[in-house]
Amino acid sequence: MPVSNLNGKMSVSETIPGAWITVGLLCVVGCLNYLVRIMITTMRDPITGSIPMTDAQFGLLTSSFLWAYGLSSPFAGFLADRYKRHVVILACLAAWSIVTWGTAYATTFESLLVTRVLMGLSEACYIPAALALISDYHPGPTRSFATGLHMAGIMAGQGLSFTGGWIAEKHDWGFAFQVFGVIGIVYALLLLPLLRGAPAGIHQQQARDTPSGVITFGSAVSHLAKNTSFLMLLCFWGILGLSWVVVGWLPSFYSEKFGLPASRAGIYATAYLNTATFIGVLTGGLLADYFSRFNSRARILVPFAGLCIAAPAIFLAGSTAMLPLAIGGFMTYAFMLTFNDSNMMPILGMVLDPRYRATGYGILNMLSCMVGGLGVYVSGALLDVRVSFDTIFQLVALIIGGNAILLFFIKPIRFK
């Protein structure tokens, strides 16, 4: 069993029993979360045909989820630092499943908006707790790939979210929420005897070393606010939240610019795109783990290089009038952008005390979701006044590309 001391050196081994099984179990949870989170974007026509709303209001459905998710993320992350992470994950999955099932019964824009807010609140605890638990189980050189493997499960969920549009066309848009709500409840029951916390790992050892033995939310936030590298990461991850503009509007982009039906546009915007993200998070994790043997900043430099390619790719994809080029550009963008997803928690591991990582990730999520939600809503408002998708995507590309400079100057600290 590995235990790391405070100077960051492994004292026993690099592998904790059950480490990869835990990643596999969490992959399914992440897949379900993101499948349902994204599939509403593939249902615009069925939903607006049933519940009349403007483009701005439809964008608000995604924005409200992100704002609720983001605002609750810091405290949600703190819960994962303060209490047993696997218990937080199980409670989150149960609540999310009930809300997902209940979404099927929304009959007005207002009631649908409420369910999206509740879904954001119920899902907020998951990512900080899951990634922190994976870091507990993978304190050595497998951390980026383990994180990337879990994120690949999330990307698989995003890629499968086109099933929402398909089910809505074959049956009813509410039926998809019923199906996945029931699946979530069944899986939560299956996880109950299987998911466990890492035994006597870094998180537990560090918690025992605190003067009071108890970490408060205020002390965690105070600690993070004094960390310059964390504040730079906060700005970086917040700006990167604008990638939600692409996620939120890509199905509509394909439908309107290329005249595709909702089901086909949904496949191009989710299945194609998320095939690239699935491979990207695994590649980003493997590359970072490999090069970290030779360069202590590899987990920073790999996603930096990815952004330098992702930004031009989205600029090209949003500008072209050729469908194959647009698909290829967005797939390249998605592949390179996700190098950040497989390395953000490992980067936090380089700059933060293990006691505050879930709280730190929750705060990153908060700003990212707030920026992303605002971006999706503003984009919808711009579309209402006839600003083109081309212009919107070009602006996103320029901002995301310029944001890479913040990541480049992050300085690692010796933590495990």
N, C-alpha and C positions, 0 to 999 in steps of 0.2 A: 504494500500500500504506500503510495507516495505522499510525502508531506514536505511542503516547501517552507524554509525558514524565511525570515524577514529580508535577507539580502538577495532572495530570489533564486537560490541554488536548490536543486532537487536533492533530497537527502536519502531517498531510497530508490524508487524506480519511476518509470514514466507512465505506467498504466494502472488505472484503478479498475478492479473487476466490475463488469456491468457498464463500462463507459460507453461502448458502442451500441449496446442494447438500448440505453437511455436515449441516445441520439435518434435511433430508429423509432422508438415510441413517440418522441416529440415531433418527428418529421410528419407523422400523420395528423397531429393536432394542428401544426402550422399549416399543413395542406388544407384542412377543413376551414380554418379561420380565414385564410386568404381567398379560397375559392368563393366563399359566400360574400366576403368583403368586396370583391371585384365584380362578381357576376351581375350585380345590379346595373353596371355600365353597359352590359350587353342586352339589356331589356328595355332600352329607352322607348322604343315604339310600342311594345305591349303595355308597359306601365302608363305612358302618357295617353294611350288610347283608352285605358280604364280609368285613370285619374288625371284629368286635364292639368297641365302645368307648363310654364315657360322653360326655355333652356336654362335660364338663371336658376329657377327653382329646381330643375333636375340636377344641375350642378351642386345645388345646396344639399342634396341628399348625400353626396359624397363628402362635401365640405363639413356638414354637421357631424358625420361620423368621425372625421379626422379631428375636428375641434374637441369633441367629447373625449375621444381617445387620447389626444395630445394633452389636454388640460389635466386629465387624471393620471397620466403616465408617471410623473415624478413620485407621487404618493404610492402608486402601484409598484414602482420599482423599489421604493423603500420597504414595502411589505415583504418583497422577496429577499431583501437584506436582513430584515428583522425577524421574519418567521421562516418556517420550513418551506423551501422553494417548491417542492413537489406538491405540497398541500395547496399552496397558492395556485398552482397550475390546474389542479383538479377542480378547485372551486370555480376558477375562471371558465373552464370548459363547460361545466354544468350550467352556469348562468348564461353563457353564450348560446348554448344549444336551445335553451328555453326561449330566449329572445328571438333566435332565428326562426323557430317554429311559430312564434307569435306574429312575426312579420307578415306571414301569409294572410292574416286576417285584417290588415290595414285597408281601409276603404276610402280614405281621404288623404290629401297631401299632408295635412297636419299630423294625422295618425302615423303615416309612413315616416315622416320626419322624426317623430318621437321614437319609433322603433330603431331608426338609424343611430340616434343619440344613445339609446340603451345598449345597442350592439357595441358602440365605441367604448362605453364604460365597462361592459362585461369583458371585452377583449383586451383592455389596456394592460392588465396584469401579466398577460401571457409572455410576450417577447422578452421583457427584462428578466423575468424569472427563469424562462427556458434557457436563454443565452448565458445567464449567470450559473445555472446548474450545469450546463455543458462545460463552462470554464472550470468549475469545481472538479468535474470528472476528467478534464483534459488539461492539466497544469503544464504539460511539457510541449514538445515540438509538434504535436498533432492538433493543437488548438484551432488554427485557422481552417484546416480541412474539416474538422468536426463541426465547427461553426458553419462552414460552407455547405456541408452535407445537410445540416438542419435547414439552412436557407434554401437548399435545393428542393426540400419538401414544400416550403412556402411557394417557391416558383412553380412547382408542379401544380399547386392549388390555383395559382394565378392562371396557368396554362389551361387548366380544366374548367375555368370559370365560364368558358364559352357554352358549357352545358346549360347555363342559366337561360341564355337566349334560345337555345335549341328546345329546352323543356317548355319555355314560354310559348314558342310557336306551335308545339305539338299538343300542349295541354293548357296551362294557365300560369301566369308568372308567379302566383302564390304557391303553386304546387311544388316548385323547386325549393322554396324556403321550408315547406313542410318536410320534404324528403331529407334535407341536410340537417334540419333540427333533430329529427329522430335519430339519424346516424350519429350525431354528436352525443346525444344522451346515451346511446348504447356503448359508444367507445369510452365515454367517461366511466361507465360501470366496469368495463374491461380493464381500464387502467388502474382502478382502485387498488387491486392487490399487486400490481406490477411496478408502478413508478415509485422510486425511492430516492432520497437524498444521497449525495456523495458521503461516504463514511470518513469521518475525521480528516477532512481535506483542508484546503487552504482557508476557505470561508469560516469553518468552524474554529480553526486554530487562531485566526486573527480575532474573531469575536471574543475568545477567552482572554486575549491580551488587552482589551479595552479596560480602562480603570474601573468603570462601573459594571462592566459585563453587558450593558444594554446600550444600543445605538438609538438615538432619537432622530426624528426627521430633521429637526433644526440643526443638530450637530453635523449631520450628513451634508446638508445644503451648505452650511458654513465652511466645512472642509473643502467641498467642491468649488466654492466661490473663490477660494484662495489659490487654486491650481490654474496657472496660466495656460498650460497645455490643454487642460479640460475646457477652458473658456474658448480657446481657438477651435477645438473640436466642436463645441456647441454652435459656434457661428457657421462652421463648415457644414455640419449635418443639417442645420436649419435651412440653409440656402439650398442644399441638395433635395430638400423636400419639394422643390418645384418640379421634380420628376413626376409627381402626382398629376401634374397637368397633362402629361403624355398618357399616363395610365387612365385618367378619367375621361379623356376626350378622343383617344385613338379609335375606338369603334365608330364614333360619329364622324371622325375625319375620313375614314375609309368609305363610309356610307355616302357622305355628301360630296367628297372630291372625286370619287371614282364610281359612284352610282351603284354600290354593292348592296345586296339585301342584308338585313340585320344578322342573319345566321352566318353568312360568309364573312361579313365585316368583323363579327365577333371572333371567328376562328383566326383571321389574320392578326387581330389586335391582341389576342390572348394566347392561343395555341402556338402560333408561329413565334410570337415575341417571347413567350415564356419557355419555349424550347431553348432559345438563346440564353435566357437568364439562368435556366437550370444548369446548362453546361458552364456558364460564366462563373457562378458562385463556387462550383467545384474546382474549376481551373484557377480562379483567384486564390482559393484556399491552398491548393497544392503548390502553386508558384510561391506564395508568401512563406509557407512552411519550408520549402526547399531553399529559397534564397536567404531565409533568416539564419541558416547555418553559417553563412559567409558575411552577412551584413545585418547589423542589429536594427536597421531602419527598413528592412525589406517589407514588413507588413504595412508600412506607410508608403513606400515607393511603388509597390505593385498597384494599389488603387489609384495613386497619382498618375501613373502611366496609362491606366485604363481610362481616366477622365480626359486625358489629352487626345484620345481617339474617339471617345463617346460623343463629345461635344460637336466636332465636325460632322459626325455621322448623322446626328439628329437634325443638324442644320440642312444637310443635303436631303434627308428623307422628307422633311417638311416642305421643301421647295420644289421637288421634282414633280413632273406631270406623268411620269412613267411608274405604273403600279409595281412592277418587279423591283425597280430601283428603290422605291419607297419602302417596300417590305425588307429588302436587304439592308437599307440604311438603319431602319428601326431595330432590326435584329442585331446589327453590329453595335449600335448604341446600347441595347439591353445587355449584350454579352459583356461589354467593357464596363458599364456602370456598376454591375453587380460585384465587381472586385471589391467595392466598398462594403457591400453587405457581409461578405465572408470575413472581412478584416476589422470591422468597427469595434466589436467587443474585444478581439485580441489587441487592438490599439489601446482601448481603455485599460486593458491589462498591463500595458506598458507605461501608463501614466497615472493610474489610480490605485490606491490601497484596495485590496480585495473586499474589504468591508463595505465599500461604497459603490461597487461597480453596477449593481442592478439599479440603484438610485440614480447614478450618473447616466445610465442608458435610458432610464425613464425620462430624465430631463432632456436628453437629446431627442427622444421621441416626441416630447411635448412640442419643442420648437419646430421640429421637422413637420409635424402634423399641422400645426397652426399655419405655417408658411404654405404647406401643400394645400390645405383646405382653402386658404385665402386665394391661392393661385387658381384652383379649380373654379371657385365662385367668380372671380374676376374674369377668367377666361370665358365663362358662360355669359357674363354681362357684355363682354366685348363682342362675342358672337351675336348677341341680340342686336348690337348696333352695327353689324356687318363688317367687323374686323375679321380677316381671313384666318383660317387655321395655319396657313403658311407663316404669316407674321407672328402669330403666337408661338409656334414651335421654334422659329428662328430666335426670338427673344430668350426663350428658355435655354436654347443651346449656348448662346453667348454668356448668359449668367452662370450656367453650370460650368462652362469651360474656364471662366475667370476665377471661379471658386476653388479650383485645384491648387492655386498658390497657397491658400491657407493650410491645406493638408501638408504640403511640402515642408513647411517650416515647423511642424510639430516636433518637439524634442522628447524622446523616450526617457523614462525613469526606470530604475531597476525594480520591477515587481514581477511576480509570477501569477 
